[in-house]
Amino acid sequence: MLKGISPVISPELLKTLAEMGHGDEIVFSDAHFPGHTFNANVLRADGLGADTLLAGLIPLFELDAYATPVIMMEAVPGDSLDPSVEAKYRKALGYQGTVERIERYAFYERAKQAYAVVITGETAKYGNIILKKGVTPVA
């Protein structure tokens, strides 16, 4: 057991986060996301909301300071977003910056290039988020 690491961060997720380099991206998807269709490196976090995972990982994960580090899917034309989803993700991350919204199929293409996809137990519509890893500052 390690101290200071949230119990929602599995050993597999911790290893994945440590392996990622600056500029690498990781997808935290809702439970309905076809992660295995888009990426060979898929981790499961069934039963956990994406916001719970985000809150557990952000003390360990530096967001990119040179590019928009938070990306979410925009609503399909004719559909609408629930603003509370972004709000709960912002709160979990302690993030006040820009959230880039991209079209559904562009999001899927980005997921193909991501280092990993974590399929969560999130059930919120449009509950998918991509984080871009930054460089850990020197203490």
N, C-alpha and C positions, 0 to 999 in steps of 0.2 A: 504494500500500500504506500502511495506517495502522499505527502502532505501538501496542502495548498492547491490541489487539483480537484475540481468539482467531480462528484461521483457520477455525473451524467456523461462525462468524457470517458469513453471506453478506451482500453489499451490500444485497440486498432485505430481509433480516431486520433489518439495522442501520437502514435507512430506516424500517421499520415500527416498531421500538422507539422511534426518535426522534420519530415522529409521534404516538405514543400519549400521552394525557394521564393525569393522576392519576385513579385509579378505573377506567380502561380495563382490560380483561382480554384475555389472549392464551392460546390453547389450544396445548399441545404434545401432539399425539396419537400414538398408536401407528400402525403402518403399515396397520392394518385400519380405522381410523376413517373414516367417510363425510364427510370434511370439506367437500367440494364440495356435498353435500346441505344442509348447515347454514349455510354462510357463503360469501359471494362473495369474500372476501379470504383466499385460501389460498396458502400458500407450501409448497414441497417441501424436505425435508432428507433425502432418501432415503439410506440407508446409514449414517446417524448415529443412535446411541441417544439417547433423550430425555435421559438423564443427562449425556451429553457436551455437548449443546446447553445444558442448564441451567447446567452448570459454566462454559461459555463466555460466557453472557449475564449471569450474576449480578454480575460486577464493573461492568456497565454499567446495571443495572436495579435501581431501588429498589422493594422490596416495600412494599405499603400498610401503614401503621402504625395505621390507624383501623378496619380491617375484616380479617377473616381473609383473608390474601393467597394462600393455597395451598388449592386445591380439587381433590379427586380423586373418581372414580366409586366408589360402593360396589358390593359384589358383588350380583349378581342373586340373589334367594332360591334356595337350594339349591346355590349356587356358593360358592367360597371365594376369599379374597384371598391372594396370596403376599406376606407382610410384607417380603420383601427388595426389592420394587419401591419401596414408600414409603421404605424405608431408603436405597436408592441415590439417590433423588431428594432426600431430606433432606441427604444427604452432599454431593451436587453443588451444592446451594443454600447449604450451611452454615446450614441452617434448623432451629431447635429448637422452633418455636412450634406452634400448633394447625394440623392439617390437617383441613379440613372435608370430609366425605364426603357425596356426594349421589347420589340414585337415578339410574339410567341415563338415563331420559327427561328428568329434570330437568337432567342434565348436557348432554344434547342441546339443550335449550331455552337453557341458558346459553351454549352454543357459538354459537347463532344470534345472540346479543347481543354476542359477543366482537368485539374490534377485528379480530382475525385468527386463523386456524387454521394452525399449522405441522404438517404431516404428516411425522413422523420415520420413521426405519427401525426404531423400537422394535418388538420382537416380544413383549414381556412382556404377559401377559393383564392387563387393567385398567391398562395403561401410559399412561393419559391424565391430564393435569394442566393445571389452569388457574392462571395467575398474575395477580394484581391489582396494577397499577402504583401506586406511591406517589409522594410528592413528594421530590425529591432535596434532601437537607439542604444548607444553606448552609455552606460550608467555613469 
